[in-house]
Each structure stands twice: as C-alpha cells, then as structure tokens.
Amino acid sequence: MPTKTGESWRPAPVPETSSLTEVREASRECTACHLYKCATQTVFGEGPKCAPIMLVGEQPGDYEDVAGKPFVGPAGKIMDRALEEAGINRSHVYVTNAVKHFKWEPRGKRRIHKKPNSREIAACRPWLEAELRLVKPKLLVCLGATAAQAIFGSSFRVTRERGKVLSSKLASKVVATVHPSSLLRQPDEESREREYDRFVVDLRAAVKAASEA
Ligand code: URA
C-alpha cells in the first residue's frame, strides 16, 4: 500500500525484473514512507539468491543503518551464535527486514529505536514481497512480532505460534520466533540462557522443516 506523502502517492519503486541486484539498487531511491528522511540509507536484504532459508526481522538498527547491512549489531551477533548452534551457516541464508529504513528518535546524542507502525510496514511490504518472489526460500523465519505480523496480519501472536511450521500466501512454510534483541533485554542471566535455548529450539525446527521441503 503506498503512503500519501505531501501532494503525491509514491509507491515503493520495485522494478519488474528477475534481478535481485536491480531490486536492491532501486530500493535505495524508495520514498514510499517518510522514514527515508532520517535514515542514513536503505538497508536491503543480504544473502545468496538461492538461499533455502530467509530470515526477516523488524527494521535495521543504529549499527545496520550506518553499515548498510542487516543484523550486524548486538542482535545480529546473538542471532549468528544461535544460528550456528542450530546448524545454520549465516552465509547460506538470506537475511532481511520487514522495514528497510531505521526509525529512531533522538535521546541526547543517541538514536533510539522506534517501532515502525502499520503504514510504514505496509509501504515497505512490496520490497519484502519482491525478495520472497526472487529468492523463493523453502522456509521463512519471522523474527519477532513486526515480521510475523507483516506476513500473517496484526492478530498474529508469536507467543502462541512460535516454533510451529505455518503457511502463508507469501511463503509456503513459515516459522515464527522471538526477535533476537528480546534475548538481550532479559532481566537476568538465567532467563537470558533459557530464552536463548528456546530461540535455538525454534531455529532447529526451521532447519528441519526446510530440509523436508
Ligand atoms: N533488528 C532487526 O530487526 N533488524 C536488524 O537488521 C537489526 C536489528
């Protein structure tokens, strides 16, 4: 759904092509919502075009916004460790986000993450759809509520559905789990370890489902 910005509607300029590189290039010019104005750059997905598994997060964070690559900050580091433990090599999967610009608000000198709203998620959705159309993963992993709701709608609850192999119009097999940053927010070491282990269990379920696809 394009968003109305000032006078004109500006839908995400997704080219009709089978080239992921061309789609990535086009995403740099996206003005489908206002988030491009305060972000450093578009952070498009990354990974092999033939990847059997695609992981989708919420939106780039501060580190990703500067690097121009998804999941390279603290959440990405813990995700990489869990992927390895689940038998997934990060370089073999495609990693992206539901929203491709960093949404933030200033707090002193820091840029604090702000959750994207449904209009921003909808404006960015054509890019995710294009990634799914071109990569055609056997399995999609939704990391956290924003990603899962971008795929299944706003009534989806990760707490209820995590770890199950589901199906959607956009991907025939989908596993939803928590966002890796939620592991970093656990109040103590014990709950951090417990939640990390649950995250690895969900990722193992995803690997199993992908191997059966
Ligand atoms: N959180 C996300 O959802 N995506 C990133 O790329 C980084 C942090």
Residues whose N, C-alpha, C, O or C-beta is under 5 A from the ligand:
A	BS01	URA	G57 E58 Q59 P60 G61 E64 P70 F71 A75 N97
